[in-house]
Amino acid sequence: MKRLIAVLLIIFIASSSLTGWSATPASIPTTPTTKQQQTYSIMDALEILKSLAGISSLTTAQRQSYDLDGTPGIGIGDALEILKYLAGIPNAIGTLPLSTAKPPSSTSKPPTTTAKPPATTAPPASDTAEFAAEVVRLTNIERANAGLPALAASNSALTAAAGTRAKEIIVSFSHTRPDGRSCFTAFDEHKVSYRGAGENIAWGQSTPQAVVTGWMNSPGHKANILGNYTHIGVGVEKSGGRYYWVQLFIR
């Protein structure tokens, strides 16, 4: 293990001038909470490896932020999760869960953005619609297996919000919208009423079964799927040959 850490330290130090893709960490919510968004760089992975090699120690805040691979404590898996995400590989932190109670209303003006979305080649509407319906079906199978009631997909406003979010994560894969606001502001825009809400996002999986299986293999996403919700909305988009997936949950 120490040899592996030493090798990775050498690789990371040699690569420290590289600019990585910012990512929001996967959270494993146990109770509804609003989670502050976090960004990572290659230096964060380096800090983990230095602590494992005994070169330095992590602060309490760093330990909380770096615990990404779903196992207790900080280990080499957490450093690899950051490295894989910076390389653009869909994995545990490539599919982000988020749960929250309804956030307080805000009168602050959101920041403006000049980013332009990439050109997309949308699949036939029937393709994404069928995929979304299948995600709902598979999600309810997982809930039935856990002895939970099915989620209703009858809230058209919630489904519309999920469609909006699916388009947005093509531009910015995050629970933060491209204009800098929380993902939950999409609920308000579509006039969705809720007492608690959650969001799962993912990209790169080619089928509904693959994305639901991936979510169920991640504790945070599984917690949303099996959470105390009553309704679900699913959005699916395709860009650059890749599918982008969103689940929205409310109660």
N, C-alpha and C positions, 0 to 999 in steps of 0.2 A: 504494500500500500504506500509506504514512504517513497519507494522508487517511482511509483506512478505519480504521486504528488509532486516529486522533484521534477519529473519530465514535464508535467503540465505547467509547473511554474516557469520552466525555461521557455516553453511555447508561448505562454501568456506574456511573459516579459518581452519576448521578441516581437510579440504582436501588439504591444501596448499602444502603439501609435495609430492603430486602426480605430475607426469610428463604428460603433455598433448600432443596431436597430433598437430603439427604446422600446421597452415592454412593460406592461402592468403585471405585477406578480399575481399568480393564482392565489386566491384566498380559500380558506377552509372555514366558512362561517358556521358557527354552532347556534348563534342567535342572530336575528335580523340586526344588521348594523351598517352604517355608512362607512365605507373603507376609503381612506385617502389613497389616491393613485401614486404609484412609485415608478421610477425609471431606473434602468440598470445599464451598466456599461461593462466592458471587459475587465475594468479595474475591480468591479465588485466580485467577479469570479476569482480574481487574483487575491483579494482579501480573504476569501474563504480558504483558498489553498495555503496561504501564508499562515493562517490560524491552525490548519490541520498539520502543517509542518513544524509548528511550534515557534515560528518566527515572530508572530504577533498574536494578539488576542482580539476578539470581537466584542463590541459593546452590546448591551442588551438590545438596543434598537436595531443594530445590525443583525443580531441573531433572529429577531422577529421578522425582519424584512427578507432575510436570505433563506428562510425555511420554506422551500418551494417544492420539494420532490414528494411530499406527502408522507414522509417517514419522520419519526421523532428526532430532534436534534439537527445539528448542522453537519453535513458530510460531503463527500466528494460528489454525490449525486446532485446536490444543490448547485455546486459550481458547474457541473455538466448541463443542468437545466438552463442556466443562464447562457452558457456557451452555445448550446443548440438553438436557443431562441435567437441569439444574435446572428446565427447562421441561417435563420429563416426556416428552421425545421419545425413543423407542427408537432407538438408534444404536450406534456402536462401543462406548461405555462403558455402553450400556443392555443389553449382553449380555456378562456377565463370565466370563472363563475363570479357572480356578485349578488349578494342579497342585501336588502335594506328595508327598514321601515320607511313610510312615506316621508321624503325629505321636506324640511320647512320651505315655505315659499320664499323667493328671493326677488328683490327689486334691482339687484345689480345688473348692469348691462353686460352681456357676454362679450368676450373678446372677438374682434373680427378676424377673419382668416382669408388669406389669398390663395390657399392651396386649391388646386384644381383636381377633381377626381380623374383617375386614369380612364382612358377609353375602354369601354366594356363591350364584350360580345355576348349579349344576353341569349340564353337558351329559350326555346319556345315556352310560352307562359304555362302550358300544360305540364311541362317538365318540372319546373320549380313548384308548381301547385301540387302536383302529385307527390313530389319529394316532401313538401311541407306536411301534407296529410299523413304520409307514412311515418314521419318523425313523431307526430301526435299519437299515432297508433302504437308505435314501438314504446313510446314513453309511458303510455297507459298500461301496456303489458308489464313493464318494469314495476309500476305502482301496484298492479294486481298481484304480482309475484310477492310483493312486500306486504300484502294485505291492506292496501290503501285504496280509497275511491279514485275513480278515473277523473281526470281533469277535463272540463268542458272546453271545447274549441269554438264555442258559439258567440264569443265576444268579437264582433267584426272590428271594433275600434282597436282592440288589443292586437289582432292579427295585422291590422294596418300599421300599427306602431312597430311590430316586429319586422314588417317589410321595409319600413324606413330605416331601422337599425341595420338590417342586412345590407342595404345599399351603403350605409355609412361606414361599416367596418371594412369595406373594400378600400376606402380612402384612408381610414385610421383604425387599425385593429386594436380597439381599446374600449373600455367602458366609458371613457370620455368621448363625447361626440367631436366631430371635426372642428366645430366652432368653439370647443373648450368647455362646453357644458356637460353636466352629468347625463348619462344615458336615460335616466328617469324623467328628464324633461320631455322626452318623446311621448311619454304617457300623457302628460298634460296637454301637449299639442294635439293629440288625438282624442282628448277628453275622456281618458280612461280613469275611472274612479277605483281606488284601491286603498287597503289598509296596510298591506305589506306587499313587497314585490321582489322578484329576483330576475337575473339575466344570465344565461349561458351563451357564450359565443365560441365559434370554432371556424377554422378554414382548412382546406386541403383535402378533407375526406370526400370520397367520390360517391358515396351512397348514404342513404338515411341510416342503414344498419351500422355502417362504420362510424358515423358521428355519434349515434346514441351509445354504441359500445364504448367509444372513447370517453364520453362523458361519464358513463357508469363506472369506468375504471379509475376515475379521478374523484377522490373523496368530496371535494368542494362542489363539483357539478352534480354528483350523485345526491348530495344533500339538497340541492335545489330541486332535482327531479322528484325526489321522495319527500319534498317539503310540505308544509302545511299551507297548500295553495288550493284554489278551486277552479281556476281557469288557466289556459295556456294559449299563447299565440306563437306561431312559428313563421319565420321569414327565411327564404332561401334565394340567393343570387349567385350568378356565375360571371366570373371575369378572368380573362387570361387563361382559360381552360381549368380554372379552379372554382370550387363551390365555397360559398360563405354561408354560414349557418347561424341562426339566432333563435333561442327560446326565451320567451318572456312569460313570467308567472305572476299571478296576482291572487290575492284573497280579499 
